[in-house]
Amino acid sequence: MKKLNHEFKKIIFTIDCDYEELVDAIGLDYSRSGTDLKITQFIESENLKDYYHNNPEYFCANVLNWELAETCSEFKIYNPTDRDYAKYEIGINPR
């Protein structure tokens, strides 16, 4: 079976819910899970190495900003689903 090569990576950062107002103001896509916010971001696969750090705070700061990264406790990296590509219009060149 041939493995698909994804153009983008989906990253979900977990931060403290105390930052919900800021996340709303910035307009980031997120969901609430208990006292955590799960923020969804997409990065081109070839650029992931430029942003990646194994420390959640540093990685979050590289992608988002230091203020949000202060409470970043974890992240997970996924291949986007077909639904992600459609919902977020990933890879669509706006003209």
Phi and psi in radians as a Rosetta constraint file:
Dihedral C 1 N 2 CA 2 C 2 CIRCULARHARMONIC -1.455 0.35
Dihedral N 2 CA 2 C 2 N 3 CIRCULARHARMONIC 2.283 0.35
Dihedral C 2 N 3 CA 3 C 3 CIRCULARHARMONIC -1.395 0.35
Dihedral N 3 CA 3 C 3 N 4 CIRCULARHARMONIC 2.330 0.35
Dihedral C 3 N 4 CA 4 C 4 CIRCULARHARMONIC -1.265 0.35
Dihedral N 4 CA 4 C 4 N 5 CIRCULARHARMONIC 2.485 0.35
Dihedral C 4 N 5 CA 5 C 5 CIRCULARHARMONIC -1.772 0.35
Dihedral N 5 CA 5 C 5 N 6 CIRCULARHARMONIC 1.913 0.35
Dihedral C 5 N 6 CA 6 C 6 CIRCULARHARMONIC -1.494 0.35
Dihedral N 6 CA 6 C 6 N 7 CIRCULARHARMONIC 2.397 0.35
Dihedral C 6 N 7 CA 7 C 7 CIRCULARHARMONIC -1.297 0.35
Dihedral N 7 CA 7 C 7 N 8 CIRCULARHARMONIC -0.454 0.35
Dihedral C 7 N 8 CA 8 C 8 CIRCULARHARMONIC -2.243 0.35
Dihedral N 8 CA 8 C 8 N 9 CIRCULARHARMONIC 2.805 0.35
Dihedral C 8 N 9 CA 9 C 9 CIRCULARHARMONIC -2.096 0.35
Dihedral N 9 CA 9 C 9 N 10 CIRCULARHARMONIC 2.471 0.35
Dihedral C 9 N 10 CA 10 C 10 CIRCULARHARMONIC -1.724 0.35
Dihedral N 10 CA 10 C 10 N 11 CIRCULARHARMONIC 2.199 0.35
Dihedral C 10 N 11 CA 11 C 11 CIRCULARHARMONIC -2.088 0.35
Dihedral N 11 CA 11 C 11 N 12 CIRCULARHARMONIC 2.314 0.35
Dihedral C 11 N 12 CA 12 C 12 CIRCULARHARMONIC -2.047 0.35
Dihedral N 12 CA 12 C 12 N 13 CIRCULARHARMONIC 2.005 0.35
Dihedral C 12 N 13 CA 13 C 13 CIRCULARHARMONIC -1.671 0.35
Dihedral N 13 CA 13 C 13 N 14 CIRCULARHARMONIC 2.458 0.35
Dihedral C 13 N 14 CA 14 C 14 CIRCULARHARMONIC -1.864 0.35
Dihedral N 14 CA 14 C 14 N 15 CIRCULARHARMONIC 2.081 0.35
Dihedral C 14 N 15 CA 15 C 15 CIRCULARHARMONIC -2.248 0.35
Dihedral N 15 CA 15 C 15 N 16 CIRCULARHARMONIC 2.970 0.35
Dihedral C 15 N 16 CA 16 C 16 CIRCULARHARMONIC -1.222 0.35
Dihedral N 16 CA 16 C 16 N 17 CIRCULARHARMONIC 2.471 0.35
Dihedral C 16 N 17 CA 17 C 17 CIRCULARHARMONIC -1.192 0.35
Dihedral N 17 CA 17 C 17 N 18 CIRCULARHARMONIC -0.211 0.35
Dihedral C 17 N 18 CA 18 C 18 CIRCULARHARMONIC -1.074 0.35
Dihedral N 18 CA 18 C 18 N 19 CIRCULARHARMONIC -0.295 0.35
Dihedral C 18 N 19 CA 19 C 19 CIRCULARHARMONIC -1.697 0.35
Dihedral N 19 CA 19 C 19 N 20 CIRCULARHARMONIC 0.198 0.35
Dihedral C 19 N 20 CA 20 C 20 CIRCULARHARMONIC -1.025 0.35
Dihedral N 20 CA 20 C 20 N 21 CIRCULARHARMONIC -0.719 0.35
Dihedral C 20 N 21 CA 21 C 21 CIRCULARHARMONIC -1.071 0.35
Dihedral N 21 CA 21 C 21 N 22 CIRCULARHARMONIC -0.746 0.35
Dihedral C 21 N 22 CA 22 C 22 CIRCULARHARMONIC -1.160 0.35
Dihedral N 22 CA 22 C 22 N 23 CIRCULARHARMONIC -0.762 0.35
Dihedral C 22 N 23 CA 23 C 23 CIRCULARHARMONIC -1.063 0.35
Dihedral N 23 CA 23 C 23 N 24 CIRCULARHARMONIC -0.734 0.35
Dihedral C 23 N 24 CA 24 C 24 CIRCULARHARMONIC -1.066 0.35
Dihedral N 24 CA 24 C 24 N 25 CIRCULARHARMONIC -0.799 0.35
Dihedral C 24 N 25 CA 25 C 25 CIRCULARHARMONIC -1.092 0.35
Dihedral N 25 CA 25 C 25 N 26 CIRCULARHARMONIC -0.645 0.35
Dihedral C 25 N 26 CA 26 C 26 CIRCULARHARMONIC -1.285 0.35
Dihedral N 26 CA 26 C 26 N 27 CIRCULARHARMONIC -0.477 0.35
Dihedral C 26 N 27 CA 27 C 27 CIRCULARHARMONIC 1.542 0.35
Dihedral N 27 CA 27 C 27 N 28 CIRCULARHARMONIC 0.483 0.35
Dihedral C 27 N 28 CA 28 C 28 CIRCULARHARMONIC -1.388 0.35
Dihedral N 28 CA 28 C 28 N 29 CIRCULARHARMONIC 2.602 0.35
Dihedral C 28 N 29 CA 29 C 29 CIRCULARHARMONIC -1.433 0.35
Dihedral N 29 CA 29 C 29 N 30 CIRCULARHARMONIC 2.210 0.35
Dihedral C 29 N 30 CA 30 C 30 CIRCULARHARMONIC -2.666 0.35
Dihedral N 30 CA 30 C 30 N 31 CIRCULARHARMONIC 2.900 0.35
Dihedral C 30 N 31 CA 31 C 31 CIRCULARHARMONIC -2.315 0.35
Dihedral N 31 CA 31 C 31 N 32 CIRCULARHARMONIC 2.746 0.35
Dihedral C 31 N 32 CA 32 C 32 CIRCULARHARMONIC -1.780 0.35
Dihedral N 32 CA 32 C 32 N 33 CIRCULARHARMONIC 2.378 0.35
Dihedral C 32 N 33 CA 33 C 33 CIRCULARHARMONIC -2.397 0.35
Dihedral N 33 CA 33 C 33 N 34 CIRCULARHARMONIC 1.677 0.35
Dihedral C 33 N 34 CA 34 C 34 CIRCULARHARMONIC 1.140 0.35
Dihedral N 34 CA 34 C 34 N 35 CIRCULARHARMONIC -2.100 0.35
Dihedral C 34 N 35 CA 35 C 35 CIRCULARHARMONIC -1.728 0.35
Dihedral N 35 CA 35 C 35 N 36 CIRCULARHARMONIC 0.260 0.35
Dihedral C 35 N 36 CA 36 C 36 CIRCULARHARMONIC -2.015 0.35
Dihedral N 36 CA 36 C 36 N 37 CIRCULARHARMONIC 2.684 0.35
Dihedral C 36 N 37 CA 37 C 37 CIRCULARHARMONIC -1.950 0.35
Dihedral N 37 CA 37 C 37 N 38 CIRCULARHARMONIC 2.367 0.35
Dihedral C 37 N 38 CA 38 C 38 CIRCULARHARMONIC -1.869 0.35
Dihedral N 38 CA 38 C 38 N 39 CIRCULARHARMONIC 1.888 0.35
Dihedral C 38 N 39 CA 39 C 39 CIRCULARHARMONIC -1.716 0.35
Dihedral N 39 CA 39 C 39 N 40 CIRCULARHARMONIC 2.196 0.35
Dihedral C 39 N 40 CA 40 C 40 CIRCULARHARMONIC -1.712 0.35
Dihedral N 40 CA 40 C 40 N 41 CIRCULARHARMONIC 2.263 0.35
Dihedral C 40 N 41 CA 41 C 41 CIRCULARHARMONIC -2.377 0.35
Dihedral N 41 CA 41 C 41 N 42 CIRCULARHARMONIC 2.702 0.35
Dihedral C 41 N 42 CA 42 C 42 CIRCULARHARMONIC -2.170 0.35
Dihedral N 42 CA 42 C 42 N 43 CIRCULARHARMONIC 2.407 0.35
Dihedral C 42 N 43 CA 43 C 43 CIRCULARHARMONIC -2.302 0.35
Dihedral N 43 CA 43 C 43 N 44 CIRCULARHARMONIC 2.453 0.35
Dihedral C 43 N 44 CA 44 C 44 CIRCULARHARMONIC -1.052 0.35
Dihedral N 44 CA 44 C 44 N 45 CIRCULARHARMONIC 2.337 0.35
Dihedral C 44 N 45 CA 45 C 45 CIRCULARHARMONIC -0.933 0.35
Dihedral N 45 CA 45 C 45 N 46 CIRCULARHARMONIC -0.717 0.35
Dihedral C 45 N 46 CA 46 C 46 CIRCULARHARMONIC -1.203 0.35
Dihedral N 46 CA 46 C 46 N 47 CIRCULARHARMONIC -0.338 0.35
Dihedral C 46 N 47 CA 47 C 47 CIRCULARHARMONIC -1.679 0.35
Dihedral N 47 CA 47 C 47 N 48 CIRCULARHARMONIC -0.130 0.35
Dihedral C 47 N 48 CA 48 C 48 CIRCULARHARMONIC -0.981 0.35
Dihedral N 48 CA 48 C 48 N 49 CIRCULARHARMONIC -0.723 0.35
Dihedral C 48 N 49 CA 49 C 49 CIRCULARHARMONIC -1.085 0.35
Dihedral N 49 CA 49 C 49 N 50 CIRCULARHARMONIC -0.459 0.35
Dihedral C 49 N 50 CA 50 C 50 CIRCULARHARMONIC -1.270 0.35
Dihedral N 50 CA 50 C 50 N 51 CIRCULARHARMONIC -0.472 0.35
Dihedral C 50 N 51 CA 51 C 51 CIRCULARHARMONIC -1.797 0.35
Dihedral N 51 CA 51 C 51 N 52 CIRCULARHARMONIC -0.457 0.35
Dihedral C 51 N 52 CA 52 C 52 CIRCULARHARMONIC -1.128 0.35
Dihedral N 52 CA 52 C 52 N 53 CIRCULARHARMONIC 2.456 0.35
Dihedral C 52 N 53 CA 53 C 53 CIRCULARHARMONIC -2.613 0.35
Dihedral N 53 CA 53 C 53 N 54 CIRCULARHARMONIC 2.475 0.35
Dihedral C 53 N 54 CA 54 C 54 CIRCULARHARMONIC -1.264 0.35
Dihedral N 54 CA 54 C 54 N 55 CIRCULARHARMONIC -0.275 0.35
Dihedral C 54 N 55 CA 55 C 55 CIRCULARHARMONIC -1.452 0.35
Dihedral N 55 CA 55 C 55 N 56 CIRCULARHARMONIC 2.120 0.35
Dihedral C 55 N 56 CA 56 C 56 CIRCULARHARMONIC -0.983 0.35
Dihedral N 56 CA 56 C 56 N 57 CIRCULARHARMONIC -0.675 0.35
Dihedral C 56 N 57 CA 57 C 57 CIRCULARHARMONIC -1.132 0.35
Dihedral N 57 CA 57 C 57 N 58 CIRCULARHARMONIC -0.787 0.35
Dihedral C 57 N 58 CA 58 C 58 CIRCULARHARMONIC -1.152 0.35
Dihedral N 58 CA 58 C 58 N 59 CIRCULARHARMONIC -0.760 0.35
Dihedral C 58 N 59 CA 59 C 59 CIRCULARHARMONIC -1.087 0.35
Dihedral N 59 CA 59 C 59 N 60 CIRCULARHARMONIC -0.804 0.35
Dihedral C 59 N 60 CA 60 C 60 CIRCULARHARMONIC -1.073 0.35
Dihedral N 60 CA 60 C 60 N 61 CIRCULARHARMONIC -0.729 0.35
Dihedral C 60 N 61 CA 61 C 61 CIRCULARHARMONIC -1.119 0.35
Dihedral N 61 CA 61 C 61 N 62 CIRCULARHARMONIC -0.676 0.35
Dihedral C 61 N 62 CA 62 C 62 CIRCULARHARMONIC -1.144 0.35
Dihedral N 62 CA 62 C 62 N 63 CIRCULARHARMONIC -0.591 0.35
Dihedral C 62 N 63 CA 63 C 63 CIRCULARHARMONIC -1.587 0.35
Dihedral N 63 CA 63 C 63 N 64 CIRCULARHARMONIC -0.748 0.35
Dihedral C 63 N 64 CA 64 C 64 CIRCULARHARMONIC -1.875 0.35
Dihedral N 64 CA 64 C 64 N 65 CIRCULARHARMONIC -1.620 0.35
Dihedral C 64 N 65 CA 65 C 65 CIRCULARHARMONIC -2.891 0.35
Dihedral N 65 CA 65 C 65 N 66 CIRCULARHARMONIC 2.932 0.35
Dihedral C 65 N 66 CA 66 C 66 CIRCULARHARMONIC -1.180 0.35
Dihedral N 66 CA 66 C 66 N 67 CIRCULARHARMONIC -0.587 0.35
Dihedral C 66 N 67 CA 67 C 67 CIRCULARHARMONIC -1.086 0.35
Dihedral N 67 CA 67 C 67 N 68 CIRCULARHARMONIC -0.806 0.35
Dihedral C 67 N 68 CA 68 C 68 CIRCULARHARMONIC -1.222 0.35
Dihedral N 68 CA 68 C 68 N 69 CIRCULARHARMONIC -0.597 0.35
Dihedral C 68 N 69 CA 69 C 69 CIRCULARHARMONIC -1.186 0.35
Dihedral N 69 CA 69 C 69 N 70 CIRCULARHARMONIC -0.382 0.35
Dihedral C 69 N 70 CA 70 C 70 CIRCULARHARMONIC -0.908 0.35
Dihedral N 70 CA 70 C 70 N 71 CIRCULARHARMONIC -0.589 0.35
Dihedral C 70 N 71 CA 71 C 71 CIRCULARHARMONIC -1.985 0.35
Dihedral N 71 CA 71 C 71 N 72 CIRCULARHARMONIC 0.262 0.35
Dihedral C 71 N 72 CA 72 C 72 CIRCULARHARMONIC -1.236 0.35
Dihedral N 72 CA 72 C 72 N 73 CIRCULARHARMONIC 2.087 0.35
Dihedral C 72 N 73 CA 73 C 73 CIRCULARHARMONIC -1.778 0.35
Dihedral N 73 CA 73 C 73 N 74 CIRCULARHARMONIC -0.394 0.35
Dihedral C 73 N 74 CA 74 C 74 CIRCULARHARMONIC -2.878 0.35
Dihedral N 74 CA 74 C 74 N 75 CIRCULARHARMONIC 2.928 0.35
Dihedral C 74 N 75 CA 75 C 75 CIRCULARHARMONIC -2.569 0.35
Dihedral N 75 CA 75 C 75 N 76 CIRCULARHARMONIC 2.751 0.35
Dihedral C 75 N 76 CA 76 C 76 CIRCULARHARMONIC -2.372 0.35
Dihedral N 76 CA 76 C 76 N 77 CIRCULARHARMONIC 2.476 0.35
Dihedral C 76 N 77 CA 77 C 77 CIRCULARHARMONIC -2.004 0.35
Dihedral N 77 CA 77 C 77 N 78 CIRCULARHARMONIC 2.280 0.35
Dihedral C 77 N 78 CA 78 C 78 CIRCULARHARMONIC -2.273 0.35
Dihedral N 78 CA 78 C 78 N 79 CIRCULARHARMONIC 2.839 0.35
Dihedral C 78 N 79 CA 79 C 79 CIRCULARHARMONIC -1.471 0.35
Dihedral N 79 CA 79 C 79 N 80 CIRCULARHARMONIC 2.327 0.35
Dihedral C 79 N 80 CA 80 C 80 CIRCULARHARMONIC -1.131 0.35
Dihedral N 80 CA 80 C 80 N 81 CIRCULARHARMONIC 2.602 0.35
Dihedral C 80 N 81 CA 81 C 81 CIRCULARHARMONIC -1.512 0.35
Dihedral N 81 CA 81 C 81 N 82 CIRCULARHARMONIC 2.940 0.35
Dihedral C 81 N 82 CA 82 C 82 CIRCULARHARMONIC -1.013 0.35
Dihedral N 82 CA 82 C 82 N 83 CIRCULARHARMONIC -0.645 0.35
Dihedral C 82 N 83 CA 83 C 83 CIRCULARHARMONIC -1.108 0.35
Dihedral N 83 CA 83 C 83 N 84 CIRCULARHARMONIC -0.700 0.35
Dihedral C 83 N 84 CA 84 C 84 CIRCULARHARMONIC -1.054 0.35
Dihedral N 84 CA 84 C 84 N 85 CIRCULARHARMONIC -0.802 0.35
Dihedral C 84 N 85 CA 85 C 85 CIRCULARHARMONIC -1.026 0.35
Dihedral N 85 CA 85 C 85 N 86 CIRCULARHARMONIC -0.724 0.35
Dihedral C 85 N 86 CA 86 C 86 CIRCULARHARMONIC -1.297 0.35
Dihedral N 86 CA 86 C 86 N 87 CIRCULARHARMONIC -0.841 0.35
Dihedral C 86 N 87 CA 87 C 87 CIRCULARHARMONIC -1.079 0.35
Dihedral N 87 CA 87 C 87 N 88 CIRCULARHARMONIC -0.770 0.35
Dihedral C 87 N 88 CA 88 C 88 CIRCULARHARMONIC -1.692 0.35
Dihedral N 88 CA 88 C 88 N 89 CIRCULARHARMONIC 0.027 0.35
Dihedral C 88 N 89 CA 89 C 89 CIRCULARHARMONIC 0.930 0.35
Dihedral N 89 CA 89 C 89 N 90 CIRCULARHARMONIC 0.777 0.35
Dihedral C 89 N 90 CA 90 C 90 CIRCULARHARMONIC -1.255 0.35
Dihedral N 90 CA 90 C 90 N 91 CIRCULARHARMONIC 2.353 0.35
Dihedral C 90 N 91 CA 91 C 91 CIRCULARHARMONIC 1.394 0.35
Dihedral N 91 CA 91 C 91 N 92 CIRCULARHARMONIC 0.020 0.35
Dihedral C 91 N 92 CA 92 C 92 CIRCULARHARMONIC -1.536 0.35
Dihedral N 92 CA 92 C 92 N 93 CIRCULARHARMONIC 2.203 0.35
Dihedral C 92 N 93 CA 93 C 93 CIRCULARHARMONIC -1.526 0.35
Dihedral N 93 CA 93 C 93 N 94 CIRCULARHARMONIC 1.844 0.35
Dihedral C 93 N 94 CA 94 C 94 CIRCULARHARMONIC -1.224 0.35
Dihedral N 94 CA 94 C 94 N 95 CIRCULARHARMONIC 2.251 0.35
